[in-house]
Amino acid sequence: MPALGAALFDSQARASPPRGRRGIRGQLVLPEDAGFNEARSIWNAMIDRRPAMILRCAGVADVRRGIAFARANNLPLAVRGGGHNIAGSALCEDGLVMDFSRMKSVRIDPVARRAYVEPGATLADFDHEAQAFGLATPLGINSTTGVAGLTLGGGGNFGVVTSFEFALHPVGPMVYGGLVVFPLAQARDALVKYRAASTQMPDDLSVWAVLRLAPPLPFLPTDVHGQPVIIFANYYTGPTANGPSAVAQVKTFGTPVGEHLGEMPFVMWQQAFDPLLTPGSRNYWKSHNLAGIDDGLIDALLQSIENLPSPQCEIFFGQIGGQTQRVPVNATAYSNRDTHYAMNVHGRWENPADDDRCIGWARAFFDAAVPFSLGSVYVNFMTQEEGGRVADAYGPNYERLVAVKSRYDPHNLFRHNQNIRPAM
């Protein structure tokens, strides 16, 4: 592929002159270059792909050159924002990866309450700038996640976005939140109380439920470390003085073995789960959207947690609802307005020898949960073999998206994603 690498810098695209650095402002990384393996590493260690070249774009001109080159040479094309997508959409085999890690600008207009964000920015980059003005927008739960992939569903189906515009909302700089932990023996009753309470919670309170082995958190007794627990993660954006009363009901879900609640900077809460989601581990997810948490689902859930294949595996219920359910189904590509919880089965481990066992565990609970699900799914939680569920992710809006795809990318150049295929 060195000849193709050289050709990228040539104005004729298909020519193969001696390798140079004309035509782009960024950096081209080829397999023989020092740092290539580091450049192709992403968050999920299960993804091991070797592209022919990695173009670290410095601006829109580089993006245009990269797209034109991939199209002219019939090369697979992948787009990397934060490299955090579970399916590994940031990488392709023997193709061109456009890497936006050098395009990280975040510009805030505090008067208009707008953020203008380049595609290489992470949530941490975004929060750092927006919080300077006490502003935020809904994003993810891990600060190393890329803003672009989170927004687009792991990669654009129709082209490449080089600048995002987000509406901002007053949040922080201090918020109220933290964790309340109960032993697994209390999980059934706790979940029954949680599902009853969650439908009545105000918009400024979000409570997620996580079942896993207890990490060695300093506020937990040492004899709880490594034991199965249910953790309620609380986040309240109202006046911090009202925080204790806002989350008080959560503490009545059982008898806690530990809690850590209080005021904290918004950016601290946004990074609270980073230690559990560091890059380099092996990750496999399976997910359902839920309207509720049925008794039968709780039965299957508790059995699964009693058979965790790795200390890092977990199952969580991300509370959605609220404002997301007040938007018309056909208003955006995301159509799952009836979702009250996004349930994710998060398999995570270190040794490749454990792949079959951990993947099998995730799939088994996923299958057991099917009767209690809506049949839809959040696209960012889909793994690489789940292309057959793309229509489920977009529901009644899928055919409209196919029409857009057919118009703007009829040859499916942008296919290293959860792919919406153009009409034949």
C-alpha positions as CSV (number, residue, x, y, z in Angstrom):
1,M,0.0,0.0,0.0
2,P,2.9,2.5,0.1
3,A,2.1,3.6,-3.5
4,L,-1.5,4.4,-2.5
5,G,-0.2,6.3,0.5
6,A,1.9,8.4,-1.8
7,A,-1.0,8.9,-4.2
8,L,-3.1,10.4,-1.4
9,F,-0.9,13.5,-1.7
10,D,-1.1,13.8,-5.4
11,S,-3.7,15.9,-7.0
12,Q,-4.6,13.2,-9.5
13,A,-5.4,10.7,-6.7
14,R,-4.7,7.6,-8.9
15,A,-1.1,8.4,-9.6
16,S,1.7,7.0,-7.5
17,P,4.6,9.5,-7.3
18,P,7.4,9.2,-4.7
19,R,6.0,9.7,-1.2
20,G,5.7,13.3,-0.2
21,R,3.7,15.6,2.0
22,R,2.0,17.9,-0.5
23,G,-1.8,18.1,-0.7
24,I,-2.7,17.7,3.0
25,R,-2.1,19.7,6.1
26,G,-2.4,16.8,8.5
27,Q,-0.4,13.6,8.9
28,L,-0.5,10.3,7.0
29,V,0.5,7.2,9.1
30,L,1.3,4.0,7.1
31,P,1.9,0.5,8.5
32,E,5.7,0.9,8.3
33,D,5.7,4.1,10.3
34,A,6.6,4.3,14.0
35,G,3.4,4.7,16.0
36,F,1.2,2.9,13.5
37,N,0.0,0.3,16.0
38,E,-0.8,3.0,18.5
39,A,-2.7,4.9,15.9
40,R,-4.9,2.0,15.1
41,S,-5.7,1.1,18.7
42,I,-9.1,2.0,20.0
43,W,-11.1,1.7,23.2
44,N,-12.4,-1.9,22.7
45,A,-9.4,-4.3,22.6
46,M,-11.5,-6.9,20.8
47,I,-11.2,-4.9,17.6
48,D,-7.9,-5.6,15.9
49,R,-8.0,-4.2,12.3
50,R,-5.1,-3.1,10.2
51,P,-6.0,-0.2,7.8
52,A,-3.8,0.5,4.8
53,M,-3.3,4.1,6.0
54,I,-4.5,6.5,8.7
55,L,-5.0,10.2,7.7
56,R,-4.9,12.5,10.7
57,C,-7.0,15.3,9.3
58,A,-6.2,18.9,10.2
59,G,-9.2,20.5,8.5
60,V,-12.0,20.2,6.0
61,A,-9.6,20.2,3.0
62,D,-7.9,17.0,4.3
63,V,-11.3,15.5,4.8
64,R,-12.3,16.2,1.2
65,R,-9.0,14.8,-0.1
66,G,-9.4,11.6,1.9
67,I,-12.9,11.0,0.8
68,A,-12.1,11.6,-2.9
69,F,-9.1,9.3,-2.6
70,A,-11.0,6.5,-1.0
71,R,-13.8,6.8,-3.6
72,A,-11.4,6.9,-6.6
73,N,-9.4,3.9,-5.4
74,N,-12.4,1.9,-4.2
75,L,-10.9,1.7,-0.7
76,P,-12.9,0.9,2.5
77,L,-13.3,4.1,4.4
78,A,-13.7,4.5,8.2
79,V,-14.1,7.6,10.3
80,R,-12.6,7.9,13.7
81,G,-13.8,10.5,16.2
82,G,-13.1,9.3,19.7
83,G,-12.5,5.6,18.8
84,H,-14.9,4.5,21.5
85,N,-17.7,2.7,19.5
86,I,-18.2,-0.8,20.8
87,A,-18.5,-2.2,17.2
88,G,-15.1,-0.7,16.2
89,S,-16.5,1.5,13.5
90,A,-13.4,3.7,13.8
91,L,-11.3,1.1,11.9
92,C,-11.4,-0.8,8.7
93,E,-9.3,-3.5,7.2
94,D,-6.9,-2.5,4.3
95,G,-8.6,0.8,3.8
96,L,-8.3,4.5,4.8
97,V,-9.1,5.7,8.3
98,M,-9.8,9.4,8.6
99,D,-8.7,10.2,12.2
100,F,-10.1,13.4,13.7
101,S,-8.1,13.3,16.9
102,R,-6.4,16.5,16.0
103,M,-9.6,18.4,15.2
104,K,-10.8,19.0,18.8
105,S,-12.0,22.6,18.8
106,V,-15.0,23.5,21.0
107,R,-16.3,27.0,20.7
108,I,-19.0,28.3,23.1
109,D,-21.4,31.1,22.4
110,P,-22.7,31.8,25.9
111,V,-25.2,34.4,24.7
112,A,-26.9,32.2,22.1
113,R,-26.2,29.1,24.2
114,R,-24.6,27.2,21.4
115,A,-21.6,25.0,21.1
116,Y,-19.6,24.5,17.8
117,V,-17.6,21.4,18.0
118,E,-15.1,19.6,15.8
119,P,-15.4,15.9,15.3
120,G,-12.4,14.8,17.3
121,A,-13.6,16.4,20.6
122,T,-14.4,14.1,23.5
123,L,-17.0,14.7,26.2
124,A,-14.2,15.9,28.4
125,D,-13.2,18.5,25.9
126,F,-16.8,19.6,25.5
127,D,-17.5,19.8,29.2
128,H,-14.3,21.7,29.9
129,E,-15.3,24.6,27.6
130,A,-19.1,24.6,28.2
131,Q,-18.7,24.5,32.0
132,A,-16.7,27.7,31.9
133,F,-20.0,29.3,31.3
134,G,-22.1,27.0,33.4
135,L,-23.6,25.3,30.3
136,A,-24.0,21.7,29.2
137,T,-25.9,19.4,26.8
138,P,-27.0,15.8,27.2
139,L,-24.2,13.5,26.1
140,G,-22.7,10.2,27.5
141,I,-21.5,8.8,30.8
142,N,-17.8,8.4,30.0
143,S,-15.6,11.5,29.4
144,T,-13.3,9.8,26.9
145,T,-16.2,9.1,24.5
146,G,-16.1,11.0,21.2
147,V,-18.8,13.6,20.7
148,A,-19.1,12.8,17.0
149,G,-19.7,9.0,17.3
150,L,-22.1,9.5,20.3
151,T,-24.1,12.0,18.3
152,L,-24.2,10.1,15.0
153,G,-24.4,6.5,16.2
154,G,-20.8,5.5,15.8
155,G,-20.2,7.0,12.4
156,G,-22.1,8.9,9.8
157,N,-24.1,6.9,7.2
158,F,-24.4,9.8,4.8
159,G,-21.1,11.6,4.9
160,V,-18.6,13.2,7.2
161,V,-19.5,15.9,9.7
162,T,-16.7,18.4,10.3
163,S,-18.6,20.7,12.7
164,F,-21.5,20.1,15.1
165,E,-23.8,22.7,16.6
166,F,-25.4,21.9,19.9
167,A,-28.0,23.8,22.0
168,L,-26.7,24.4,25.5
169,H,-28.6,24.5,28.8
170,P,-27.7,26.0,32.2
171,V,-26.2,23.2,34.4
172,G,-23.8,23.4,37.2
173,P,-21.0,24.2,37.8
174,M,-22.1,22.3,41.0
175,V,-24.6,19.4,40.9
176,Y,-25.9,16.9,43.4
177,G,-25.4,13.2,43.0
178,G,-23.6,10.0,43.8
179,L,-24.1,6.3,44.6
180,V,-26.4,4.3,46.9
181,V,-25.4,0.6,47.1
182,F,-27.5,-2.4,48.3
183,P,-26.6,-6.1,48.5
184,L,-27.9,-8.3,45.8
185,A,-30.2,-10.0,48.3
186,Q,-32.2,-6.8,48.3
187,A,-32.1,-6.2,44.5
188,R,-35.6,-7.7,43.7
189,D,-37.4,-5.4,46.2
190,A,-35.2,-2.5,45.3
191,L,-36.0,-2.8,41.6
192,V,-39.7,-3.1,42.2
193,K,-39.5,0.2,44.2
194,Y,-37.3,1.8,41.6
195,R,-39.7,1.1,38.7
196,A,-42.6,2.5,40.7
197,A,-40.6,5.6,41.7
198,S,-38.9,6.3,38.3
199,T,-42.1,7.2,36.5
200,Q,-42.8,9.9,39.0
201,M,-39.3,11.4,39.1
202,P,-38.9,15.0,38.0
203,D,-36.9,15.8,34.8
204,D,-34.0,17.2,36.8
205,L,-33.4,13.8,38.5
206,S,-32.0,10.8,36.8
207,V,-31.4,7.5,38.5
208,W,-29.7,4.5,36.8
209,A,-29.5,1.0,38.2
210,V,-26.3,-1.1,37.9
211,L,-25.9,-4.7,38.9
212,R,-22.3,-6.0,39.2
213,L,-19.6,-7.0,41.7
214,A,-18.8,-4.2,44.0
215,P,-15.7,-2.3,43.0
216,P,-13.3,-1.4,45.9
217,L,-14.9,2.0,46.5
218,P,-13.6,3.7,49.6
219,F,-17.0,4.4,51.0
220,L,-17.9,0.6,51.0
221,P,-16.9,-1.7,53.8
222,T,-14.1,-4.0,52.7
223,D,-16.2,-7.1,53.1
224,V,-18.5,-5.8,50.4
225,H,-15.8,-5.4,47.9
226,G,-16.1,-8.1,45.2
227,Q,-19.6,-9.0,46.3
228,P,-22.7,-8.8,44.0
229,V,-24.6,-5.6,44.6
230,I,-27.1,-3.3,43.0
231,I,-26.0,0.3,42.7
232,F,-28.2,3.3,42.1
233,A,-26.4,6.2,40.4
234,N,-28.2,9.5,41.2
235,Y,-27.8,12.8,39.3
236,Y,-29.8,15.9,40.2
237,T,-29.4,19.1,38.3
238,G,-31.8,21.3,40.4
239,P,-30.7,23.5,43.2
240,T,-28.1,21.6,45.1
241,A,-29.7,22.5,48.4
242,N,-32.7,20.4,47.3
243,G,-30.5,17.5,46.4
244,P,-30.8,15.5,49.6
245,S,-34.6,15.5,49.5
246,A,-34.6,14.8,45.7
247,V,-32.7,11.5,46.1
248,A,-34.1,10.6,49.6
249,Q,-36.5,8.0,48.2
250,V,-33.7,6.0,46.6
251,K,-32.3,5.3,50.1
252,T,-35.6,3.7,51.0
253,F,-35.3,1.0,48.3
254,G,-33.6,-1.2,51.0
255,T,-30.9,-1.0,53.6
256,P,-27.8,0.4,52.0
257,V,-24.4,-1.1,52.6
258,G,-22.9,2.2,51.6
259,E,-23.6,5.5,50.0
260,H,-21.7,8.5,48.7
261,L,-23.9,11.5,48.0
262,G,-23.2,15.2,47.9
263,E,-22.4,18.3,45.9
264,M,-19.8,17.9,43.3
265,P,-18.7,19.8,40.1
266,F,-20.6,18.7,37.0
267,V,-17.3,17.8,35.3
268,M,-16.4,15.5,38.2
269,W,-19.7,13.6,37.8
270,Q,-19.1,13.3,34.1
271,Q,-15.8,11.5,34.8
272,A,-17.0,9.4,37.8
273,F,-17.3,6.2,35.8
274,D,-14.1,6.6,33.8
275,P,-12.0,4.3,36.0
276,L,-14.5,1.4,35.2
277,L,-14.3,2.1,31.4
278,T,-10.6,2.6,30.7
279,P,-9.4,1.7,27.2
280,G,-7.6,-1.6,26.4
281,S,-10.1,-4.1,27.9
282,R,-12.2,-6.6,25.9
283,N,-15.8,-5.5,25.7
284,Y,-18.9,-7.1,24.3
285,W,-22.4,-5.6,24.7
286,K,-26.0,-6.6,24.1
287,S,-28.9,-4.2,24.6
288,H,-32.7,-3.8,24.6
289,N,-35.0,-0.9,25.0
290,L,-37.6,-1.3,27.7
291,A,-40.9,0.3,28.6
292,G,-40.6,-1.1,32.1
293,I,-38.9,-3.6,34.3
294,D,-41.1,-6.7,34.5
295,D,-41.0,-9.3,37.2
296,G,-39.9,-12.0,34.7
297,L,-37.1,-9.8,33.6
298,I,-36.0,-9.3,37.2
299,D,-35.9,-13.1,37.7
300,A,-33.7,-13.6,34.6
301,L,-31.5,-10.6,35.7
302,L,-30.8,-12.0,39.2
303,Q,-29.9,-15.4,37.8
304,S,-27.4,-13.7,35.4
305,I,-25.8,-11.6,38.0
306,E,-25.3,-14.7,40.2
307,N,-23.3,-16.2,37.3
308,L,-21.0,-13.2,36.3
309,P,-18.1,-14.5,34.2
310,S,-15.8,-11.6,35.0
311,P,-15.4,-9.1,37.9
312,Q,-15.9,-6.3,35.4
313,C,-19.2,-7.5,33.8
314,E,-22.4,-5.7,34.6
315,I,-25.9,-5.1,33.6
316,F,-27.4,-1.6,33.8
317,F,-30.7,0.1,33.3
318,G,-30.2,3.7,32.0
319,Q,-33.3,5.8,32.8
320,I,-34.5,7.6,29.7
321,G,-38.1,8.9,29.6
322,G,-38.6,12.5,30.5
323,Q,-38.1,15.0,27.6
324,T,-37.1,12.2,25.2
325,Q,-40.7,10.9,25.3
326,R,-42.2,14.3,24.5
327,V,-40.7,14.6,21.0
328,P,-42.7,13.3,18.0
329,V,-41.5,9.9,16.7
330,N,-40.9,11.4,13.2
331,A,-39.0,14.5,14.4
332,T,-35.5,13.0,14.4
333,A,-33.8,9.8,13.2
334,Y,-34.1,8.4,16.8
335,S,-37.6,7.1,17.0
336,N,-37.7,5.2,20.3
337,R,-39.9,7.6,22.2
338,D,-41.6,4.9,24.2
339,T,-38.3,3.8,25.8
340,H,-38.1,4.3,29.6
341,Y,-34.9,2.4,30.1
342,A,-32.0,1.4,27.9
343,M,-30.8,-1.9,29.3
344,N,-27.2,-2.8,28.4
345,V,-25.5,-6.1,29.1
346,H,-21.8,-5.1,29.4
347,G,-19.4,-7.9,29.1
348,R,-15.9,-6.7,30.0
349,W,-12.7,-8.8,30.7
350,E,-9.0,-8.9,30.0
351,N,-7.9,-12.3,28.8
352,P,-8.8,-13.4,25.2
353,A,-9.2,-17.0,26.6
354,D,-12.3,-15.8,28.3
355,D,-14.0,-14.5,25.1
356,D,-16.4,-17.4,24.6
357,R,-17.5,-17.5,28.2
358,C,-18.1,-13.8,28.6
359,I,-19.8,-13.4,25.2
360,G,-22.0,-16.4,25.9
361,W,-23.1,-14.9,29.2
362,A,-24.1,-11.6,27.5
363,R,-26.0,-13.4,24.8
364,A,-27.8,-15.7,27.2
365,F,-29.2,-12.9,29.2
366,F,-30.0,-10.9,26.1
367,D,-32.1,-13.8,24.8
368,A,-33.8,-14.3,28.1
369,A,-34.8,-10.6,28.1
370,V,-36.3,-10.6,24.7
371,P,-39.9,-11.3,25.9
372,F,-39.8,-8.2,28.1
373,S,-38.3,-5.8,25.6
374,L,-39.8,-3.3,23.1
375,G,-37.9,-4.8,20.2
376,S,-36.0,-1.6,19.6
377,V,-32.4,-0.8,20.5
378,Y,-30.1,2.2,21.0
379,V,-27.7,2.2,18.0
380,N,-24.6,3.0,20.0
381,F,-25.0,-0.1,22.1
382,M,-25.0,-2.5,19.0
383,T,-22.0,-4.7,18.4
384,Q,-20.3,-5.4,15.1
385,E,-22.4,-8.5,14.2
386,E,-25.8,-6.8,14.8
387,G,-26.3,-5.3,11.4
388,G,-29.6,-7.1,11.2
389,R,-30.9,-4.9,14.0
390,V,-30.3,-1.5,12.3
391,A,-34.0,-1.2,11.3
392,D,-34.9,-1.9,14.9
393,A,-32.8,1.0,16.0
394,Y,-34.7,3.5,13.8
395,G,-38.1,1.9,13.7
396,P,-40.7,3.7,11.6
397,N,-38.1,6.2,10.4
398,Y,-35.9,3.6,8.8
399,E,-37.3,3.8,5.3
400,R,-36.9,7.6,5.3
401,L,-33.3,7.1,6.2
402,V,-32.9,4.6,3.4
403,A,-34.2,7.3,1.0
404,V,-31.7,9.8,2.3
405,K,-28.9,7.2,2.0
406,S,-29.9,6.4,-1.5
407,R,-29.7,10.0,-2.5
408,Y,-26.5,11.1,-0.9
409,D,-24.4,7.8,-0.7
410,P,-25.9,5.5,-3.3
411,H,-22.7,3.4,-3.6
412,N,-22.5,3.0,0.2
413,L,-19.0,4.5,0.6
414,F,-19.8,5.3,4.2
415,R,-20.6,1.7,5.4
416,H,-18.3,1.2,8.3
417,N,-21.0,1.9,10.8
418,Q,-24.3,0.4,11.8
419,N,-25.1,0.6,8.1
420,I,-28.3,1.9,6.5
421,R,-28.0,0.3,3.1
422,P,-29.1,2.3,0.1
423,A,-32.1,1.0,-1.9
424,M,-31.0,-1.3,-4.8
